[in-house]
Amino acid sequence: MIAETAERLFADHADAALAAAEAGEWSAALWNEITANGLDRVLVPEDSGGFGGGWQDAFVILSAAGRHAAPVPLADTIAATWLLQRAGLEAPEGLLSLADGDAVGVSGGKVMGTLLRVAWGSSAKCIVAQAVDDDPAMIAAFSPVGGKGAQDRNVGRERRDTLLIDGLDAQFGPGGSVMAAGALARSCQMAGAIAQVLDLCATYAGERVQFGRPIARFQAIQQQLARLAGEAAAADMAAQVACRAVDQGADGFMEIAVAKIRTGEAAGKAAAIAHQVHGAIGFTEEHRLHHLTRRLWSWRAEFGTESVWAGELGRLVVARGADNLWPGMTGS
């Protein structure tokens, strides 16, 4: 039911939403449908007005959003509600966002600092950021109203704002890692977008005729499509494994690290193969491909690149010790 609802919703509004995003406009119709169907509250418990689902349910929604390149901060909102619930804080309804890698300073119950690349940050009802505190899992939740900043956009034409925070009231709690929550959400989006890239390539290769036959019959194209299919399968599985690990009660940090590394690698390879298969047509305004690949390039860099997460993964493995390496990899 979740999959059908999400797929129908994004399919119905994708074209208009992407056109609005390219023009720098907010996709109000799409966001209103998302909130009306409660997709943004999938991780909020039922007694708090949410769906009461887990990250495996969120994967279904976010991968569908990724397939349609939905230009709204749904992933950020879902991840923010999860962090707030873990911290014992209320998750307000509406647009929420995460600080990508930047922590805020804390003084007397107020927060301060400069936050870069916050998705739709100046329009958000609540921002969730890591707080500089003795507890590395401490998060801060605050309204950006009263702060200053500037609006910008990433290469996918999605809003990424700079926020200057100086003494705003905030709530605090041990919610966990903001970077990990954002990385998991981006991994789900990338898995869906890569799957759609594969579908576009397979369809185009079957329809595009060169030298009297579809290009899908050429061995070089077949090899490229096979590589792309492998990347899509690996990204999908890595993201789902991370979601399942979190749902099973683990902190999921290792699985999230693996997911962000693997989906990021797959995103780069998928975009390169897709544009080789499509040629120049993939960059034309009317084609859907560039909407996906531009977002893949952007999402890949957000909430930790592959090299950043590889470092985190290495430190985690070393901290656990050599005797735990094989059991940790195999689950035995």
N, C-alpha and C positions, 0 to 999 in steps of 0.2 A: 504493500500500500504506500509506504514511504517513497519507494523508488518510482512508482507510477505517478504519484503526486508531484514529486520533484521534477521528473522528466517532462511531464505535461506543462508544468508551470514555466520552466525555463525555455522550452520549445516555443511556447506561445508568445513570450516576450523578448526572446533573444535578439531578433533583428532590430526592433525599436530601441532596445536598451543599448546595443552596440553603436547604433547611429547616434544616440544621445551622448554616449561616452566619447566618441570621436569629436563631437562638437564641444566637449568640455561641460556637458550638462549632466545633472543628477538623474538617474533612472528611477524616477519616483513610482511609476506604475509597477515596475518589477519589484521594487522593495516593498511596496504596499501589499502585493500578493504574497510575498515571502512571509511577512509578519502576520497577515490574515490567516495563513495556513500554519502558523506556528513553527516554521522551519528554523527560524533563528533561535528558538527556545528548546531545541531538541535535547540538550543536555541538562536542562533545568528540571528538577523534580516536579511531579504532578501537583503536590501540595503547595508548590510555589508558582503555579500557573504555567508549568512547562509540559513538555512531552514525556519526560522521565526516561529518555533513552540513554544509550551509551555511545562511545566513540565509533562502534561499528555501524550504528544508525547514522551518525554524523558523516561517516565515510560515504554512505549511499548518497546523501544530500550534496556533500562537497564535491564528490567525483562528478555528479550530474552538473553541478555549477561549473566545474572545470571543463567538461565536455562542451558546454555552451558559452564558455568564456564570459560568464556572467559578470558584468562590470559593477559589482556592489560588494561591500565589505562583509559578506555573510560569514566567511571563514573566520575573520577577525572577531566578529560578534560572538560566534559559537565558542571560540577558544576563550574569549574574555569571560563569558558566562561560566564556563567550566572552572576557571581560576578563581572567580569570585565565590562560587559554591564551595570549593575546597577550602577557601579562607574563612568560611562562615559569614560571608558578606552577602547582602542582597544584590541580585543581578537585576538592574532596572530594565524595563522594556525599552526597545528602541535600538538605535545604532550605537554599538560599542566598538572600541578599538584597542589595539595593543601597541606599546612602544617597542619598536624593533631594535633591540640591542642596547638601548640607552636606559640607564637607571636614573632615578630621581633622588636628590638629596632630601633628607628629612630633618626638620627642626621644629620642635614644639607643636607637633601634629599637623604641620604644613609641609608641602613639597615644593621643590625648586629644581631648576635645571633646564637644559635644552634637549628637546626630543626631535629627532630627525626621522623622516620617512614614515610618519604615522598615517595609516590608511584613513582617509577622510577625517583626520584628527580634529580639525576645527569645527566639524559638523557633528561630532560624536556627543552623545549624552554622557558617556563615561569613558575615561581612558584608564587602562590597567598597565602599570609599569612595575619593573623590579625596583625595590626600595633599597637604598644603601643603608644597611643595618647589620647587626651582628648575626642575625639569622639570614643565611643566603637564600632561603625560600620566601622571605617576606615580600609581599606585593603591596602596592599602593593603588587605590582607586579614587579617582577625582574627576570632577567636571572641568573641562577646559575653559569654561566661561570665566572671563576675567584675565585670562592669559593673552599673550600676543603671539603672532606667528605669521607665516606666509604659506600660501597654497602653491603646490607644484604638482607635476604628474610624472609617473614613470613611463618607460618606453611603451607600456601597454595602454597608455592614456588613462590610467587609474590615478585618482587623487592620492598624493603622498605629501603631507603637510609638515612643516617645521613649526614646533610649538615652543614658545619661550615661557616657562613656568616660574613664577616668582611669588611664593607664599600663598599657594592655594590650599584650602582645606581638603583633607583626604581621610580616607579610612584605610586601615592596615590589617593584614592578616597573613598567616603562613600558607599561601596558595600554591607555592612551587615555582618552577622556572617559566617565566614568560617566554623566553626564547624557545624552550622545548614545546610549549603549547602552540606557539606560532608555527614552528617547524612542522609539527604534526598536521596542522591544518593546511599548510602549503603543500605538504606531501600528498594529501588527499586530493587537493585541487589539481596538482600536476599529473597524478595518475589518471584522472579523468580526461584532462586535456590531451595527454599523450595517446590515450585510447581513441579519441576523436581524430587526432592527426592521422593515426593508422587507418581509420575508416575512410577519411578523405583521400589518402594516397591510394588505397586499394581501389576505390571507386574511379578516381581519375585515371589510374593506370589501365583499368579495364575499358575505359571509354576513349582515351586518347589514342588515335591511330597515327602511326608513323611507318613509312615504307610499306604501306598496305596491310598492316596488322596492328592490333593493340600493343602498346608498349609493355603491357604486363607479360607478354610472351617473350620478351627479351631477357636473356639470362641475367644481365647486369641489373635490370630493374627487379627481377625476382629475388636476387640476392639482397638488394637494398630493402625490399619489403620484408624479407625474412628477418633481417637484422632489426628492423623497426618493430616487428611483431614481438621479437624477443625482449626488446627494451620495454615495450608496453606491458608485457606480462610480468617482467621483473619489478617494474615500478608499482603496478597494481598489487602484487603480492607483498612487497615491502611495506607499503602503506597499510594494508589490511592487517599484517602481522603486528605492526606497531599499535594500531587501534585495539586489536584483541588483547595485547599485553596490558594496556592501560585499563581496559574493561575488567581484566582478571585481577586487578588490585595491585599490580606491580607499579613501580614508578615509571617503568617503560622507557627510561632514559636511553638505555643501550639500543632498544628497538627503534626509538625515535631517531637516534643518531644514524642508524643504518638506513632508515627510511628516507631521511633527508639527503643523505649521500647518494643513495641509489636512484631516487627519483630525480635529483638534480643532474646526475650523470645522464640518465635516460632523456631528460628534457633537452640537454644540449645535442645529443646524438639524434634524437627524433626530429628536432627542428632542422638540423643540417640535412638529414636524409629527405625530409618532406619537401624542402625547397629545391633540392636537386631533382626530385621526381617531378615536381610541378613546373620547374623553370620559372620564368618571369611572371606567369599568371598568378602565382601564389602571393605576389606582393600587390596585385591590383586592388583597388578600393572595394570592388564588388565581391571579392573572394573571401571566404571565411578563414582560410588558412592563416593569414598573417595576424588575425585577431588572437588566435591560439598561440602561435609561436612567439609573438611579442610578449604575451603574458607569461609564457614559460620562461623566457629569458629574465623577466622581472622577478617572478616567484622564486626562481632558482637562487637568486642573490639575496633574498629576504630571509630573516631569522636564521642566519648562518649559512655560508656557502659550504660546498663539499669539504674544502680544506679546513674550515673552522670545525666542522663536525667530526672530521677525521681526527683532529687533535683531541677533541673531547672524548671520542671513542677510545683513542689510545691511552689517555690518562685514566679512563675508567677501567680498562683492561689491566693496566699496571697496578692500580689500586686494589683490585680484586685478587691479584696474585696469580702465579702460573698454574697452580693446582685447580683454579676455577675457570681457566680459559676454555677447555674443551666442554665441560658441563654447561658453561654459559652459552656456548655456541650451539649445542645440540639439545639443550633442555633436559639432559639426562641427570 
